[in-house]
Amino acid sequence: MGSTQPPSRRPRRPQLLQAGLALAAALLSGSARAELPPWVYGEQQRQAPLVVQLAIDTVAPDAGGFRVDARVLAIRRQRRSEAGPGPSVRVGSRLLLRLPPLPQARPGPPLAGPSPLPPPAAGERLTAWLEPSPGGGLPWRPAAGGRSFGPSLERFQDPNTP
């Protein structure tokens, strides 16, 4: 009969230390990107009262952000929202949008949050998820943060809900 030795009960400190250092390096490196998950943008897109296909005519700096003048090519969804009905949109009508400025890069690790909405380019055709601006002013604003233009993320669902 061979003798069996009891398993070692001492912690694996070198492995834990290596794992901790690797995690810290990843969090502190400039390549780490803190981004909201796709399902958050999908929920914002699903809640947007206006979804249109746009042809971007002009993009210009305006009050610290950007002003976009676009032509509506198609309406994918138009409904009343809690913020109010907003003006009626028709195919061929023009929309003015005010986009927030792009954030300035900050030193240190990036913070978790929504991605910035880069301004579209003149001549571009894209899908836009919009909502009425509160308090008047320009009638529409981006409804899904950094994913208010471009491909749909509406298929993504919160993995924590049944």
PyMOL CGO cylinders between C-alpha atoms (Angstrom):
from pymol import cmd
from pymol.cgo import CYLINDER

trace = [
    CYLINDER, 0.00, 0.00, 0.00, 1.40, 3.31, -1.00, 0.3, 1, 1, 1, 1, 1, 1,
    CYLINDER, 1.40, 3.31, -1.00, 1.09, 6.22, 1.30, 0.3, 1, 1, 1, 1, 1, 1,
    CYLINDER, 1.09, 6.22, 1.30, -0.81, 9.22, 0.11, 0.3, 1, 1, 1, 1, 1, 1,
    CYLINDER, -0.81, 9.22, 0.11, 0.21, 12.62, 1.19, 0.3, 1, 1, 1, 1, 1, 1,
    CYLINDER, 0.21, 12.62, 1.19, -2.45, 15.15, 2.14, 0.3, 1, 1, 1, 1, 1, 1,
    CYLINDER, -2.45, 15.15, 2.14, -3.01, 17.83, -0.48, 0.3, 1, 1, 1, 1, 1, 1,
    CYLINDER, -3.01, 17.83, -0.48, -1.13, 21.04, 0.04, 0.3, 1, 1, 1, 1, 1, 1,
    CYLINDER, -1.13, 21.04, 0.04, -3.26, 23.64, 1.80, 0.3, 1, 1, 1, 1, 1, 1,
    CYLINDER, -3.26, 23.64, 1.80, -1.00, 26.60, 1.30, 0.3, 1, 1, 1, 1, 1, 1,
    CYLINDER, -1.00, 26.60, 1.30, -2.38, 29.32, -0.97, 0.3, 1, 1, 1, 1, 1, 1,
    CYLINDER, -2.38, 29.32, -0.97, -1.00, 29.81, -4.43, 0.3, 1, 1, 1, 1, 1, 1,
    CYLINDER, -1.00, 29.81, -4.43, 0.28, 33.30, -3.81, 0.3, 1, 1, 1, 1, 1, 1,
    CYLINDER, 0.28, 33.30, -3.81, 2.52, 33.61, -6.86, 0.3, 1, 1, 1, 1, 1, 1,
    CYLINDER, 2.52, 33.61, -6.86, -0.40, 32.74, -9.18, 0.3, 1, 1, 1, 1, 1, 1,
    CYLINDER, -0.40, 32.74, -9.18, -2.79, 35.09, -7.38, 0.3, 1, 1, 1, 1, 1, 1,
    CYLINDER, -2.79, 35.09, -7.38, -0.21, 37.86, -7.45, 0.3, 1, 1, 1, 1, 1, 1,
    CYLINDER, -0.21, 37.86, -7.45, 0.39, 37.36, -11.18, 0.3, 1, 1, 1, 1, 1, 1,
    CYLINDER, 0.39, 37.36, -11.18, -3.34, 37.39, -11.91, 0.3, 1, 1, 1, 1, 1, 1,
    CYLINDER, -3.34, 37.39, -11.91, -3.81, 40.55, -9.84, 0.3, 1, 1, 1, 1, 1, 1,
    CYLINDER, -3.81, 40.55, -9.84, -0.94, 42.31, -11.57, 0.3, 1, 1, 1, 1, 1, 1,
    CYLINDER, -0.94, 42.31, -11.57, -2.24, 41.33, -15.00, 0.3, 1, 1, 1, 1, 1, 1,
    CYLINDER, -2.24, 41.33, -15.00, -5.71, 42.67, -14.15, 0.3, 1, 1, 1, 1, 1, 1,
    CYLINDER, -5.71, 42.67, -14.15, -4.26, 45.93, -12.79, 0.3, 1, 1, 1, 1, 1, 1,
    CYLINDER, -4.26, 45.93, -12.79, -2.13, 46.36, -15.91, 0.3, 1, 1, 1, 1, 1, 1,
    CYLINDER, -2.13, 46.36, -15.91, -5.14, 45.82, -18.17, 0.3, 1, 1, 1, 1, 1, 1,
    CYLINDER, -5.14, 45.82, -18.17, -7.24, 48.34, -16.24, 0.3, 1, 1, 1, 1, 1, 1,
    CYLINDER, -7.24, 48.34, -16.24, -4.54, 50.98, -16.19, 0.3, 1, 1, 1, 1, 1, 1,
    CYLINDER, -4.54, 50.98, -16.19, -3.34, 50.59, -19.76, 0.3, 1, 1, 1, 1, 1, 1,
    CYLINDER, -3.34, 50.59, -19.76, -4.43, 53.07, -22.38, 0.3, 1, 1, 1, 1, 1, 1,
    CYLINDER, -4.43, 53.07, -22.38, -5.70, 50.24, -24.55, 0.3, 1, 1, 1, 1, 1, 1,
    CYLINDER, -5.70, 50.24, -24.55, -8.42, 49.29, -22.09, 0.3, 1, 1, 1, 1, 1, 1,
    CYLINDER, -8.42, 49.29, -22.09, -11.72, 50.70, -23.26, 0.3, 1, 1, 1, 1, 1, 1,
    CYLINDER, -11.72, 50.70, -23.26, -14.66, 51.21, -20.98, 0.3, 1, 1, 1, 1, 1, 1,
    CYLINDER, -14.66, 51.21, -20.98, -17.79, 50.87, -23.09, 0.3, 1, 1, 1, 1, 1, 1,
    CYLINDER, -17.79, 50.87, -23.09, -21.41, 50.18, -22.32, 0.3, 1, 1, 1, 1, 1, 1,
    CYLINDER, -21.41, 50.18, -22.32, -22.61, 46.75, -23.46, 0.3, 1, 1, 1, 1, 1, 1,
    CYLINDER, -22.61, 46.75, -23.46, -24.55, 46.51, -26.76, 0.3, 1, 1, 1, 1, 1, 1,
    CYLINDER, -24.55, 46.51, -26.76, -27.84, 45.69, -25.01, 0.3, 1, 1, 1, 1, 1, 1,
    CYLINDER, -27.84, 45.69, -25.01, -27.86, 49.14, -23.32, 0.3, 1, 1, 1, 1, 1, 1,
    CYLINDER, -27.86, 49.14, -23.32, -27.75, 50.85, -26.72, 0.3, 1, 1, 1, 1, 1, 1,
    CYLINDER, -27.75, 50.85, -26.72, -30.28, 48.31, -28.05, 0.3, 1, 1, 1, 1, 1, 1,
    CYLINDER, -30.28, 48.31, -28.05, -32.73, 49.34, -25.33, 0.3, 1, 1, 1, 1, 1, 1,
    CYLINDER, -32.73, 49.34, -25.33, -32.19, 53.04, -26.11, 0.3, 1, 1, 1, 1, 1, 1,
    CYLINDER, -32.19, 53.04, -26.11, -32.75, 52.36, -29.82, 0.3, 1, 1, 1, 1, 1, 1,
    CYLINDER, -32.75, 52.36, -29.82, -35.95, 50.39, -29.10, 0.3, 1, 1, 1, 1, 1, 1,
    CYLINDER, -35.95, 50.39, -29.10, -37.28, 53.30, -27.04, 0.3, 1, 1, 1, 1, 1, 1,
    CYLINDER, -37.28, 53.30, -27.04, -36.48, 55.96, -29.66, 0.3, 1, 1, 1, 1, 1, 1,
    CYLINDER, -36.48, 55.96, -29.66, -39.71, 57.48, -30.98, 0.3, 1, 1, 1, 1, 1, 1,
    CYLINDER, -39.71, 57.48, -30.98, -38.24, 58.29, -34.40, 0.3, 1, 1, 1, 1, 1, 1,
    CYLINDER, -38.24, 58.29, -34.40, -36.09, 56.01, -36.55, 0.3, 1, 1, 1, 1, 1, 1,
    CYLINDER, -36.09, 56.01, -36.55, -35.25, 57.36, -39.98, 0.3, 1, 1, 1, 1, 1, 1,
    CYLINDER, -35.25, 57.36, -39.98, -32.92, 56.79, -42.89, 0.3, 1, 1, 1, 1, 1, 1,
    CYLINDER, -32.92, 56.79, -42.89, -31.06, 60.06, -43.50, 0.3, 1, 1, 1, 1, 1, 1,
    CYLINDER, -31.06, 60.06, -43.50, -28.94, 61.61, -46.21, 0.3, 1, 1, 1, 1, 1, 1,
    CYLINDER, -28.94, 61.61, -46.21, -26.55, 64.01, -44.49, 0.3, 1, 1, 1, 1, 1, 1,
    CYLINDER, -26.55, 64.01, -44.49, -26.26, 67.31, -46.35, 0.3, 1, 1, 1, 1, 1, 1,
    CYLINDER, -26.26, 67.31, -46.35, -24.10, 69.46, -44.08, 0.3, 1, 1, 1, 1, 1, 1,
    CYLINDER, -24.10, 69.46, -44.08, -22.26, 69.14, -40.77, 0.3, 1, 1, 1, 1, 1, 1,
    CYLINDER, -22.26, 69.14, -40.77, -20.98, 72.29, -39.10, 0.3, 1, 1, 1, 1, 1, 1,
    CYLINDER, -20.98, 72.29, -39.10, -19.58, 73.24, -35.70, 0.3, 1, 1, 1, 1, 1, 1,
    CYLINDER, -19.58, 73.24, -35.70, -22.28, 74.87, -33.58, 0.3, 1, 1, 1, 1, 1, 1,
    CYLINDER, -22.28, 74.87, -33.58, -22.29, 76.03, -29.93, 0.3, 1, 1, 1, 1, 1, 1,
    CYLINDER, -22.29, 76.03, -29.93, -19.54, 73.66, -28.83, 0.3, 1, 1, 1, 1, 1, 1,
    CYLINDER, -19.54, 73.66, -28.83, -21.06, 70.71, -30.70, 0.3, 1, 1, 1, 1, 1, 1,
    CYLINDER, -21.06, 70.71, -30.70, -22.20, 70.05, -34.26, 0.3, 1, 1, 1, 1, 1, 1,
    CYLINDER, -22.20, 70.05, -34.26, -25.26, 70.98, -36.27, 0.3, 1, 1, 1, 1, 1, 1,
    CYLINDER, -25.26, 70.98, -36.27, -26.39, 68.44, -38.83, 0.3, 1, 1, 1, 1, 1, 1,
    CYLINDER, -26.39, 68.44, -38.83, -28.76, 69.25, -41.69, 0.3, 1, 1, 1, 1, 1, 1,
    CYLINDER, -28.76, 69.25, -41.69, -30.19, 66.09, -43.25, 0.3, 1, 1, 1, 1, 1, 1,
    CYLINDER, -30.19, 66.09, -43.25, -32.90, 64.91, -45.64, 0.3, 1, 1, 1, 1, 1, 1,
    CYLINDER, -32.90, 64.91, -45.64, -35.27, 62.10, -44.62, 0.3, 1, 1, 1, 1, 1, 1,
    CYLINDER, -35.27, 62.10, -44.62, -35.09, 59.22, -47.11, 0.3, 1, 1, 1, 1, 1, 1,
    CYLINDER, -35.09, 59.22, -47.11, -37.32, 56.75, -45.23, 0.3, 1, 1, 1, 1, 1, 1,
    CYLINDER, -37.32, 56.75, -45.23, -39.20, 56.52, -41.94, 0.3, 1, 1, 1, 1, 1, 1,
    CYLINDER, -39.20, 56.52, -41.94, -38.70, 53.26, -40.05, 0.3, 1, 1, 1, 1, 1, 1,
    CYLINDER, -38.70, 53.26, -40.05, -40.68, 54.24, -36.92, 0.3, 1, 1, 1, 1, 1, 1,
    CYLINDER, -40.68, 54.24, -36.92, -42.50, 57.36, -35.79, 0.3, 1, 1, 1, 1, 1, 1,
    CYLINDER, -42.50, 57.36, -35.79, -44.52, 57.46, -32.58, 0.3, 1, 1, 1, 1, 1, 1,
    CYLINDER, -44.52, 57.46, -32.58, -45.41, 59.77, -29.73, 0.3, 1, 1, 1, 1, 1, 1,
    CYLINDER, -45.41, 59.77, -29.73, -43.03, 59.84, -26.81, 0.3, 1, 1, 1, 1, 1, 1,
    CYLINDER, -43.03, 59.84, -26.81, -43.27, 60.97, -23.20, 0.3, 1, 1, 1, 1, 1, 1,
    CYLINDER, -43.27, 60.97, -23.20, -41.23, 64.02, -24.16, 0.3, 1, 1, 1, 1, 1, 1,
    CYLINDER, -41.23, 64.02, -24.16, -44.02, 65.05, -26.54, 0.3, 1, 1, 1, 1, 1, 1,
    CYLINDER, -44.02, 65.05, -26.54, -44.94, 64.28, -30.10, 0.3, 1, 1, 1, 1, 1, 1,
    CYLINDER, -44.94, 64.28, -30.10, -42.29, 66.37, -31.77, 0.3, 1, 1, 1, 1, 1, 1,
    CYLINDER, -42.29, 66.37, -31.77, -42.97, 67.74, -35.22, 0.3, 1, 1, 1, 1, 1, 1,
    CYLINDER, -42.97, 67.74, -35.22, -44.33, 65.39, -37.84, 0.3, 1, 1, 1, 1, 1, 1,
    CYLINDER, -44.33, 65.39, -37.84, -41.62, 63.98, -40.07, 0.3, 1, 1, 1, 1, 1, 1,
    CYLINDER, -41.62, 63.98, -40.07, -42.22, 63.08, -43.71, 0.3, 1, 1, 1, 1, 1, 1,
    CYLINDER, -42.22, 63.08, -43.71, -40.06, 61.49, -46.36, 0.3, 1, 1, 1, 1, 1, 1,
    CYLINDER, -40.06, 61.49, -46.36, -38.22, 64.26, -48.16, 0.3, 1, 1, 1, 1, 1, 1,
    CYLINDER, -38.22, 64.26, -48.16, -38.42, 66.67, -45.21, 0.3, 1, 1, 1, 1, 1, 1,
    CYLINDER, -38.42, 66.67, -45.21, -35.32, 68.21, -43.69, 0.3, 1, 1, 1, 1, 1, 1,
    CYLINDER, -35.32, 68.21, -43.69, -34.16, 67.57, -40.14, 0.3, 1, 1, 1, 1, 1, 1,
    CYLINDER, -34.16, 67.57, -40.14, -31.83, 69.72, -38.09, 0.3, 1, 1, 1, 1, 1, 1,
    CYLINDER, -31.83, 69.72, -38.09, -29.95, 67.91, -35.33, 0.3, 1, 1, 1, 1, 1, 1,
    CYLINDER, -29.95, 67.91, -35.33, -27.63, 69.29, -32.68, 0.3, 1, 1, 1, 1, 1, 1,
    CYLINDER, -27.63, 69.29, -32.68, -24.92, 66.85, -31.64, 0.3, 1, 1, 1, 1, 1, 1,
    CYLINDER, -24.92, 66.85, -31.64, -22.88, 67.24, -28.46, 0.3, 1, 1, 1, 1, 1, 1,
    CYLINDER, -22.88, 67.24, -28.46, -19.16, 67.95, -28.74, 0.3, 1, 1, 1, 1, 1, 1,
    CYLINDER, -19.16, 67.95, -28.74, -16.76, 65.05, -28.77, 0.3, 1, 1, 1, 1, 1, 1,
    CYLINDER, -16.76, 65.05, -28.77, -15.21, 64.63, -25.31, 0.3, 1, 1, 1, 1, 1, 1,
    CYLINDER, -15.21, 64.63, -25.31, -11.60, 65.60, -24.83, 0.3, 1, 1, 1, 1, 1, 1,
    CYLINDER, -11.60, 65.60, -24.83, -9.19, 62.81, -23.93, 0.3, 1, 1, 1, 1, 1, 1,
    CYLINDER, -9.19, 62.81, -23.93, -8.39, 62.76, -20.22, 0.3, 1, 1, 1, 1, 1, 1,
    CYLINDER, -8.39, 62.76, -20.22, -5.24, 61.40, -18.67, 0.3, 1, 1, 1, 1, 1, 1,
    CYLINDER, -5.24, 61.40, -18.67, -5.60, 58.21, -16.71, 0.3, 1, 1, 1, 1, 1, 1,
    CYLINDER, -5.60, 58.21, -16.71, -7.77, 55.15, -17.21, 0.3, 1, 1, 1, 1, 1, 1,
    CYLINDER, -7.77, 55.15, -17.21, -11.00, 55.57, -19.18, 0.3, 1, 1, 1, 1, 1, 1,
    CYLINDER, -11.00, 55.57, -19.18, -14.24, 55.68, -17.24, 0.3, 1, 1, 1, 1, 1, 1,
    CYLINDER, -14.24, 55.68, -17.24, -17.16, 53.39, -18.02, 0.3, 1, 1, 1, 1, 1, 1,
    CYLINDER, -17.16, 53.39, -18.02, -19.92, 55.16, -19.87, 0.3, 1, 1, 1, 1, 1, 1,
    CYLINDER, -19.92, 55.16, -19.87, -21.54, 55.74, -23.21, 0.3, 1, 1, 1, 1, 1, 1,
    CYLINDER, -21.54, 55.74, -23.21, -19.40, 56.12, -26.27, 0.3, 1, 1, 1, 1, 1, 1,
    CYLINDER, -19.40, 56.12, -26.27, -19.29, 59.59, -27.84, 0.3, 1, 1, 1, 1, 1, 1,
    CYLINDER, -19.29, 59.59, -27.84, -21.36, 60.23, -30.94, 0.3, 1, 1, 1, 1, 1, 1,
    CYLINDER, -21.36, 60.23, -30.94, -19.01, 61.18, -33.76, 0.3, 1, 1, 1, 1, 1, 1,
    CYLINDER, -19.01, 61.18, -33.76, -20.56, 63.59, -36.26, 0.3, 1, 1, 1, 1, 1, 1,
    CYLINDER, -20.56, 63.59, -36.26, -21.53, 62.00, -39.56, 0.3, 1, 1, 1, 1, 1, 1,
    CYLINDER, -21.53, 62.00, -39.56, -19.92, 63.11, -42.80, 0.3, 1, 1, 1, 1, 1, 1,
    CYLINDER, -19.92, 63.11, -42.80, -21.66, 65.19, -45.45, 0.3, 1, 1, 1, 1, 1, 1,
    CYLINDER, -21.66, 65.19, -45.45, -22.96, 62.89, -48.19, 0.3, 1, 1, 1, 1, 1, 1,
    CYLINDER, -22.96, 62.89, -48.19, -23.33, 59.93, -45.81, 0.3, 1, 1, 1, 1, 1, 1,
    CYLINDER, -23.33, 59.93, -45.81, -26.55, 57.88, -45.72, 0.3, 1, 1, 1, 1, 1, 1,
    CYLINDER, -26.55, 57.88, -45.72, -27.36, 56.31, -42.37, 0.3, 1, 1, 1, 1, 1, 1,
    CYLINDER, -27.36, 56.31, -42.37, -30.05, 55.18, -39.99, 0.3, 1, 1, 1, 1, 1, 1,
    CYLINDER, -30.05, 55.18, -39.99, -30.70, 57.52, -37.05, 0.3, 1, 1, 1, 1, 1, 1,
    CYLINDER, -30.70, 57.52, -37.05, -32.50, 56.91, -33.73, 0.3, 1, 1, 1, 1, 1, 1,
    CYLINDER, -32.50, 56.91, -33.73, -33.91, 60.26, -32.55, 0.3, 1, 1, 1, 1, 1, 1,
    CYLINDER, -33.91, 60.26, -32.55, -36.07, 61.81, -29.83, 0.3, 1, 1, 1, 1, 1, 1,
    CYLINDER, -36.07, 61.81, -29.83, -37.61, 65.28, -29.46, 0.3, 1, 1, 1, 1, 1, 1,
    CYLINDER, -37.61, 65.28, -29.46, -35.43, 67.88, -27.78, 0.3, 1, 1, 1, 1, 1, 1,
    CYLINDER, -35.43, 67.88, -27.78, -36.86, 69.00, -24.45, 0.3, 1, 1, 1, 1, 1, 1,
    CYLINDER, -36.86, 69.00, -24.45, -37.80, 72.64, -24.13, 0.3, 1, 1, 1, 1, 1, 1,
    CYLINDER, -37.80, 72.64, -24.13, -37.90, 73.46, -27.82, 0.3, 1, 1, 1, 1, 1, 1,
    CYLINDER, -37.90, 73.46, -27.82, -34.88, 74.51, -29.81, 0.3, 1, 1, 1, 1, 1, 1,
    CYLINDER, -34.88, 74.51, -29.81, -33.94, 72.15, -32.58, 0.3, 1, 1, 1, 1, 1, 1,
    CYLINDER, -33.94, 72.15, -32.58, -36.69, 69.54, -32.81, 0.3, 1, 1, 1, 1, 1, 1,
    CYLINDER, -36.69, 69.54, -32.81, -34.66, 66.31, -32.66, 0.3, 1, 1, 1, 1, 1, 1,
    CYLINDER, -34.66, 66.31, -32.66, -31.64, 64.97, -30.81, 0.3, 1, 1, 1, 1, 1, 1,
    CYLINDER, -31.64, 64.97, -30.81, -29.80, 61.62, -30.73, 0.3, 1, 1, 1, 1, 1, 1,
    CYLINDER, -29.80, 61.62, -30.73, -31.69, 59.02, -28.66, 0.3, 1, 1, 1, 1, 1, 1,
    CYLINDER, -31.69, 59.02, -28.66, -29.08, 56.26, -28.25, 0.3, 1, 1, 1, 1, 1, 1,
    CYLINDER, -29.08, 56.26, -28.25, -25.88, 58.02, -27.25, 0.3, 1, 1, 1, 1, 1, 1,
    CYLINDER, -25.88, 58.02, -27.25, -22.88, 57.00, -29.35, 0.3, 1, 1, 1, 1, 1, 1,
    CYLINDER, -22.88, 57.00, -29.35, -24.99, 54.48, -31.26, 0.3, 1, 1, 1, 1, 1, 1,
    CYLINDER, -24.99, 54.48, -31.26, -27.67, 56.91, -32.47, 0.3, 1, 1, 1, 1, 1, 1,
    CYLINDER, -27.67, 56.91, -32.47, -26.34, 56.59, -36.03, 0.3, 1, 1, 1, 1, 1, 1,
    CYLINDER, -26.34, 56.59, -36.03, -25.39, 53.44, -37.87, 0.3, 1, 1, 1, 1, 1, 1,
    CYLINDER, -25.39, 53.44, -37.87, -26.29, 49.78, -37.49, 0.3, 1, 1, 1, 1, 1, 1,
    CYLINDER, -26.29, 49.78, -37.49, -29.17, 48.61, -35.34, 0.3, 1, 1, 1, 1, 1, 1,
    CYLINDER, -29.17, 48.61, -35.34, -28.43, 47.06, -31.95, 0.3, 1, 1, 1, 1, 1, 1,
    CYLINDER, -28.43, 47.06, -31.95, -32.12, 46.49, -31.19, 0.3, 1, 1, 1, 1, 1, 1,
    CYLINDER, -32.12, 46.49, -31.19, -31.65, 42.70, -31.31, 0.3, 1, 1, 1, 1, 1, 1,
    CYLINDER, -31.65, 42.70, -31.31, -29.45, 42.78, -28.19, 0.3, 1, 1, 1, 1, 1, 1,
    CYLINDER, -29.45, 42.78, -28.19, -31.29, 42.11, -24.92, 0.3, 1, 1, 1, 1, 1, 1,
    CYLINDER, -31.29, 42.11, -24.92, -30.28, 42.50, -21.27, 0.3, 1, 1, 1, 1, 1, 1,
    CYLINDER, -30.28, 42.50, -21.27, -28.83, 39.06, -20.37, 0.3, 1, 1, 1, 1, 1, 1,
    CYLINDER, -28.83, 39.06, -20.37, -30.21, 39.45, -16.82, 0.3, 1, 1, 1, 1, 1, 1,
    CYLINDER, -30.21, 39.45, -16.82, -33.85, 39.57, -17.89, 0.3, 1, 1, 1, 1, 1, 1,
    CYLINDER, -33.85, 39.57, -17.89, -35.82, 36.51, -18.94, 0.3, 1, 1, 1, 1, 1, 1,
]
cmd.load_cgo(trace, "trace")
